[in-house]
């Protein structure tokens, strides 16, 4: 009951994807010919503010606590970075048919994103606890 209340209140503030899309993304299906990058932001340790995140040179999403996003990308190196004063960045080299999990945390003092590539089991667990964001 509490989880439902949190999700409903979060849905009013955040662009969450429909439940069917959330469930589909949590099936963790790889794609032939593409890599899949999951970006997950867990519960707030220091800051709960929304954070715009770029994939390459485009602002793709704004993360919030307990949310995730799934990017389907061509093979190659892809840079994920914060926006504006957020200098956090990570490069992920994607291979076809593989899944990658990046966890985003914010620093205590400066609200700078720290992106960490994590093992698949840890990444799946983090994504399972979060809710899918709608793409911009």
C-alpha positions in Angstrom: 0.0 0.0 0.0 2.8 2.4 0.9 4.6 1.6 -2.3 1.5 2.3 -4.4 1.1 5.7 -2.6 4.7 6.6 -3.4 4.4 5.6 -7.0 1.1 7.6 -7.4 2.6 10.7 -5.8 5.8 10.4 -7.9 3.8 10.0 -11.0 2.2 13.4 -10.5 5.7 15.0 -10.5 7.7 12.9 -12.8 7.1 11.6 -16.4 6.8 7.9 -15.7 6.2 5.4 -18.4 3.1 3.3 -18.5 3.2 0.2 -16.3 3.3 -2.1 -19.4 6.5 -0.4 -20.7 8.0 -0.6 -17.2 7.4 -4.3 -17.0 8.7 -4.8 -20.6 12.0 -3.0 -19.8 12.4 -5.1 -16.7 12.4 -8.3 -18.8 16.1 -7.4 -19.6 15.9 -8.5 -23.2 19.1 -8.0 -25.2 18.8 -6.9 -28.8 20.6 -8.4 -31.7 22.7 -5.7 -33.4 22.3 -3.2 -30.5 23.6 -2.8 -27.0 21.2 -1.9 -24.1 22.2 0.6 -21.4 20.2 0.9 -18.3 20.7 4.1 -16.3 19.3 3.8 -12.8 19.2 6.3 -10.0 18.4 4.8 -6.6 17.0 6.3 -3.5 18.5 9.6 -2.6 21.6 9.5 -0.4 22.3 13.2 -0.5 19.9 15.0 -3.0 16.5 14.3 -4.4 16.6 17.1 -7.0 15.9 16.2 -10.6 19.0 15.9 -12.8 19.1 16.2 -16.6 21.3 13.5 -18.1 22.8 13.5 -21.6 23.5 10.5 -23.8 26.1 11.9 -26.3 25.3 15.5 -27.2 21.5 15.5 -26.5 19.6 15.9 -23.2 17.7 12.7 -23.2 16.1 12.4 -19.8 15.8 13.9 -16.3 16.4 11.4 -13.6 14.7 11.4 -10.2 15.2 9.2 -7.2 14.1 5.6 -7.7 13.9 5.9 -11.5 15.6 4.2 -14.5 15.9 4.6 -18.2 16.7 2.1 -21.0 18.6 3.2 -24.0 19.0 0.9 -27.0 22.2 2.0 -28.7 24.3 1.0 -31.7 27.6 -0.7 -31.0 30.3 1.7 -30.0 31.3 4.0 -27.2 28.5 6.2 -25.7 29.1 9.0 -23.2 26.6 9.6 -20.4 27.0 12.9 -18.6 25.3 15.4 -16.3 24.0 18.7 -17.7 25.1 22.3 -17.1 27.1 22.4 -13.8 27.0 18.6 -13.3 30.4 17.4 -14.6 29.8 13.7 -13.9 30.4 11.5 -16.9 31.0 7.9 -17.9 31.7 6.2 -21.2 30.1 2.8 -22.0 31.4 0.7 -24.9 28.4 -1.2 -26.0 28.5 -4.5 -27.9 25.6 -6.0 -29.8 23.4 -8.3 -27.7 24.8 -7.1 -24.4 23.2 -5.3 -21.4 25.0 -2.6 -19.4 23.9 -1.1 -16.0 25.0 2.3 -14.9 24.1 3.6 -11.4 23.9 7.3 -10.8 24.5 8.9 -7.4 24.7 12.6 -6.6 27.5 14.0 -4.4 26.7 15.6 -1.1 28.2 19.0 -1.6 27.9 19.9 -5.3 25.1 17.7 -6.7 27.5 16.3 -9.3 26.6 12.9 -10.7 28.8 9.9 -10.1 28.1 7.2 -12.7 29.3 3.7 -12.0 29.1 0.7 -14.3 27.9 -2.2 -12.1 27.7 -6.0 -12.5 24.6 -7.3 -14.2 23.1 -8.9 -11.1 23.5 -5.7 -9.1 22.1 -3.6 -12.0 19.1 -5.8 -12.5 18.3 -5.6 -8.8 18.6 -1.8 -8.8 16.4 -1.5 -11.9 13.8 -3.9 -10.4 13.4 -1.5 -7.4 13.0 1.6 -9.7 10.3 2.9 -12.1 10.8 3.5 -15.8 11.0 7.1 -17.0 9.3 8.3 -20.2 11.7 9.4 -22.9 11.8 13.1 -23.7 
